[in-house]
């Protein structure tokens, strides 16, 4: 069964034939597909940035991992706020 995978990093789509494997990378940008940021349970507002209760901490959410809870995010990812812009706003808020 074919389905469409959307990369968290470049937002491009890729037609997939099977599930996302740990060694799969995005053909457009080279980002790891089996990563927290491509998982439907990823949530930066949750403990360990995951909606599931995982037994181990994954320090790099952008790199492939061995999490057994991984389930590919369905549909396009929402455009997130630029990290540098957010940091600049925080610095401006707390500067004298």
Secondary structure, 3 states (H helix, E strand, C coil): CCEEEECCCCCCEEEECCCCCCCCECCCCCCECCEHHHECCECCCCHHHECCCCCCCCCCCCCECCCCCCCECCCCCCCCCCHHHHHHHHHHHHCC
